[in-house]
Amino acid sequence: MYGWAFTLAIIALVAAVLGFGGIAGTLVDIAIIIFVIALIGSAILFFVGWKAAKGVSKRL
């Protein structure tokens, strides 16, 4: 998902340079939404993995 956000940001930058402001603004908004979702997902998976590893280490 980070790759999608980065790709959309690059495309938005190119669109802005070429003068397509409306399309660039929309792509930037979508890239930010995808980036935030990816950050939240990463934080959740990090926490779940940390708790799982903690539980496994107690059993060993």
N, C-alpha and C positions, 0 to 999 in steps of 0.2 A: 504494500500500500504506500510505503514511502516512495517507491519508484514512480508510482502513478502521480503522486503529489508533485514530485520533482519534475516529471515530464510535463505535466500541465503548467507548472510555473515557467518552464523554459518556453513552451509554446505561447504562453501569455506574454512573455517578454518579447518574443519575436513579433507577435501580433501588435503589441504596443509600438514597437519600433516602426512597423510598416503602416501604422496609422489606424488600425482597427481597435479603437478604444473600448467600444462596447463589448466586443468578443473577448478582449483581454481582461476586462474587469470581471466578466462572468467566469472565465477560466481561473482567475486568481481566487475568486470566491469558492469555486469548487475545489481547488487545490488546498485551500485553508481548511475546508470542511473535512476533506479526506485525511489531511495531516493530523487534525485534532482527533479524529476517530482512530487513526493508527496509534497515536500517543496513548489514548485511553485504553485501547486494546492491549498495547504493550505493557502498560502498568498493571492491568488486571492479570494478564498471563504471568508477569513477573511475580506478583503477589501469590497467585495460585501455585506456581511452581516452587516458590520459596516455602510455602506451607507444606506442600507435598514432600519436599526434600527433608524438611524438618521432621515430619512424621516418619519417614522411612529411616532416617538416621537414629531415631529413638528405638526402633525395632531391632536395629543391628547391635 
